[in-house]
Every structure is written in structure tokens, then in C-alpha cells.
Amino acid sequence: MIDLPAFGTTGAYRARNIQTVTDVAGTALAELSLVPPLYVNRTMAALRRGGVMPADERADAMTRAAELFATGTIDGLTADEYQHAVSRVGGVPISSVVTATTTVAERVAKAHASIQYARPQGAVDNWRDPLTRTGRSVWTRRGDVFAVHAAGNHPGTHSIWPEALALGYRVAVRPSSRDPFTPHRLVAALRSAGFADDQVVLLPTDHAGADAVLRGADLGMVYGGEEVTRKYGGAATVLPQGPGRSKILITADVDWRDHLDVIVASVSGHGGTGCVNTTAVFVEGDPAPLAEAIAARLSAATPLPPEDDKAVLPVQPVAVARAIETYLLKKAAGARPWLGGDGVVAELGDGSAALLPAVFQLDDPAAPQAGVELPFPCVWIAPWTPEAGTAPLKNTLVLNAMTHDTRLVDRLLDEPTISNLYLGSRPTYWMDPSVPHDGYLADFLMRNKGVIRNGLPVPVPHSDETERVLPCPTP
């Protein structure tokens, strides 16, 4: 049994309220300490009083933490044991977990460099910069404490929030019970690498405690479905991370056959569990040949336990898988099934089931099914015409537009509800530290302040100030 304590500002804490974490077959695998709201409130208050590491020390600590996260033994778990636990509990194919381990480590190691992509070109990050002598924007934090209600669908989501630490925030993470292992391992690695207990904490808690985590922070980020978007969409201090509904558009001047590998990978990569996986493909012309080709490719996927090295499909407890199947078939009424029309559940004999791919063809680009996003390789293929325009493509995290129509590209880029636009042979799940995910996180965490210090000397910094003192010449 894996022991997963909370990490407060006074060290590890084992609560009386223990949540048993079970794998996809219902076998108990870990015990997660759930802290009460009172503990959360005290921890958040202590976090607010915490110090800030110098910037260069933060960068060094994050580099050490990245290496430890990827390869070390943390709280008795090796990297292989950690990856096995994530796969068995969340049902994510182990190959995807292994890839995500490397991705998270690389993003953490490069966090100090990657946040600079978000800094406005005309801004400086220190008021001591010589440019502030005549007036300049200084890039500064909007607050001191950042809270994260973490996702559990894929460990790769934990590659983003460490950027807040790189910016000097103190961070509180509330883990998901679907994957408490990744944030536990990452927070432990950050602390072992040099971050103090009052700089990053892990607070497993119930719903009442979760609200307390957000209340105790200046800013927060929350993952979830439609309910999260509705609840927090209007809150200036909370960044909701809801459904992605990523899409592909193929116009008549592009032969989809040349890009079939990318299309299939976009649908099924990493088990099809991410918000950046393609859920709808729009094609100018007859969608049937494309739907048939995608279904033929996806039908080769074999249901296997998630920890099998050859597994490519997500796995859930049978009851959860059946509920997803029922929802899908209800939503698919009226659509033409190419794959999955008779069901998508493949029981593995131990109380778990793999979710088989599904491909459905729609008659109308405006059909509501095109907005249905499910946590496995499920895609809706719809016709598109220039007259339909950008309307069916709205509310999209990533749109891959396979087209030579530059005017259409301009319109897609101008559409505010399309967060990212890829052109050509890039799967929709492709990410890079230099490219925003849903905007840069720093867009939300930082602001610009005007500073001018013409003629005034620069004081000697305190011992905890982080930047090199720049002399101010006599005017």
C-alpha cells in the first residue's frame, strides 16, 4: 500500500481521514491523507507568510527537481513504480505515462526559460534594469499565492503549474484522486531540491477543503468539465481549464490521404484522453472515405491492461466504462457509425475494461455531436463548406487547419475562441514550452507596471533580493 501524505508548511502530514485509492480493477493501491478545511486554512495562511527564493536559486532547484522527478526514488517509489501506479489507477497506457514523465521533467527544468516567452518584448523583469531610468514596463506578479485544482486525466497536465514557482509564487496543489501520484512526486521532488515547505504544498482534501484552497490564494487554476467552466468562467482570479474540443479542418485543396497518419495520431495519441486530442474532423467534400479510413486504422487497437507496454487504449472500471458507452450511444443517435456503433467496452476480466475507439459520421457541420468530448479515442467526422465558415470551428483549444487558403487562415487566427492554430502535419497534441497551451500561464499570473527612476540611486538589496544591482549614473 502506497502512503500518500499531505505536504503542509511544517512537513508531511498524515490525516485521520484516509481515502483509499483503487486501481481500475478495484484493488486498493494507495492511502491518501485528506486534510480538513481548518488545516487548509492554516496552511494557506502560512504559505502567504512564506518567503521567496532568489530567482537563480529557483532555477537551479527546478533543474534538480526535474532530474529527481524523472529518475529518482521518492518516498520509497522508483520512477518505474510511480509510472505503474499512475497507469493502474488512471487507466492511462503506460507508454503515455513514461512519455509524460519525461515531458514534465523537461518542462520543469526549462520553466525559467519558458516563462520568458510570455514576457512582453518591451517589458523588463526587474526594476533595477537600466531601461527603467527613462521609463519602462516592469513585468511583475499579480499576487503571491497560487492554487491549483489538479487534473487527473493525464500526468502531463502537471508540466504547466510549476511555471508559477519559477515566477516567484508560492503554490498550493490539490491533487485529483484519479492521479494523486504525479503531484505528490513532483512536490516532494521540488522540496527535496531546495524549495522550502512554505513555498510549495500538497493539500489532498474534500470539496469543502478544495474551496478553502482557492479562497486562501490570490489566484487559482481549476481543471474540470463544463461545470468548471460555468462556475469559474466569470471569475477574474480563477483560470478554468475545461474541455478542449480540439479539431482538424481539411479543405478541398489538400488531400487528406497525405496526412492520415497525423489525423489518426491526433485522435488516438496518448490514449485519446487529453484536451488536445482531436474530437472532430471537418472535411470539405464527402466525409465518408475519410471516416472509413480513420475507422480502419483505429480498429487495429487491441484492448490490453494499461500497464502493458503495448497498450494504446485507456482503461476504466467496468461500471465507469459502461456509463461512458451509454452516454456515447445516446449522443450518437442519428449519426452514421463506422466504428463503435455496437459499443466501445472491452472487458479485461478483472473488473476493468478498455475503451475501444469510436468513429461516427455526421451530416451537418453544425451538428451538436461535433462538440462531444470523451476520454478515449472518439471522433466525429463532418462535412464542411466555405459557406459554413468558422462557426463550426469555434470553442476549440487546438485547430489543425490543413489548407492552402491564406484568407481562411487569417479568419481562423482572428477567431477569439480558437486558442491555438496549427497548419499542416502537426498532431493536435503537439506542445512546446515556447508555444502557449491555452495562452501562457504567465498571461494570467503576471501584469505590467510602469516604472521610471531617472536620477534616483538604486539601494543596496536585502539579502533575500534576487537580482544583480545595476548602478544608476549621476545625471
Phi, psi and omega in degrees: 000125181277129180267122181238088179284166168284159174240101179264192182280357176242017178111193180293144182224125177254115186275162174288328181275108184248130173258124176280125179263119182254155178275185186294344177263001179090006179277131179295130184237332183208160173240121184252122178286124177257118183271146181281166179305325180298317178297318178300312182300316180293321180293317180294324177294318178292325177297321179296330179276354185294163179271180178235127177291147172304149187301318182291327177290323176299315181299315180295318181295322180290326175296316178295318181297322180299316179294318179295316179301317186283327191231346190274172170262119186237124183049040176086354181257125172285170178299319179296318180293321175300312182296321177297317181296316179300316182294315183291324183277314182275343180078011179281134178307137187300327179298324177290324178293319179298315177298318180295326178301314178294318181297313180299315180298317180295319180292322178295316181297328184259010187302318182294328177281319186291329180295338181290340176296333182274342183290128178304143186300327182273359183261153173248161182255012179208131182293345178281354179303138181304334183293338180285352179296330179248006177107126182198158172278134175251127181279118187220161183290150174277348181193193182242331186238131182239132180247144181231120166268100193286155175277160178236001184285333183201136183294340181296341179296340181278007176278350189262310189297334177301343176299332177296321175297319180298332180275356178100006176286151161271140193234135173242127182245124171260112185283158172274146177288345177286332175210079174279348188288318183295309179294326177299313181294320183289316178295318178298319179295319180297320179291318179295332183277351176136347177287134182287162180298334180266021177243333177211127184230159177239121187234081171294132185197169178276190186295322179295318177292327179296319177296324179293326177299314180293319181297328183279355183253161173283320181221156181213158175231131186231128176263147177167191182266210183301324182296326178293316179299317179294318185290319189247000185302330182261004183273123182289341184258001181234132178257105179280139176242092185260205181300149181268318182049049180289148190220164172233137175241131179234115180270170188294340181276006178235134177272114184298337180299331179287347185235016185298322179301316181292320180297312181295317179297322180297326179284317193251349182303143180057031178079005180068022187267351190266161176291346179262003172283144181289130177248346179212139176238126178251129184229134176282118185114197182287120181280348187298313180300321178293316179300318179296319181292318178296317180298321179297320179293312186289335182293346180282350182294132183257130176290124181218159172302147187296334182278357176287133182300336181267000182293138177230354183249146176288154182233142178223163169305148186305317182297319178293316179298319179295322178296319177296318179299315179299316179298315181300309184295329176291315179292330185278000181304127181095345178271156179273118181277129171256334180202131177094003182293335178264004181127161185232009184262126175239101183292140183259001173089000181237017184097358178245168181210139173277147177262111182285153181296155178224137178226122180233141179257134179252156180265343188227129178297339180268006180301136184296336180300333182297345178262005181276123180242125181233156189275049175197174183291094181227123185223144179249127182253122186229152174285155177219146175228156176304330179293330177292331174063214184271352186304314181289349187259003182288167177056056185233129177288310177228127173242122171263112180259109177266092187203155172254006183276100184292328178294322176295319178301317178302316181294320179294321179293327180281344182289115187292339182270001172262112189282322183222141181235116176253144181238113175100214192274066171232125175296151184294343179272000179297135178219156178209145180303335181277349185250129181295151178271291171234067198075165172286142175302325180295337174302325181275325187274341189240163175214169179252133175241137176282131181225134170222135184225035183301120173089351181262142180287159175266121181292158175293131184288155171290169184295336182266001177284150197254341193257156177294135180286128179254126181294145178251112185292153176292131182290000000 
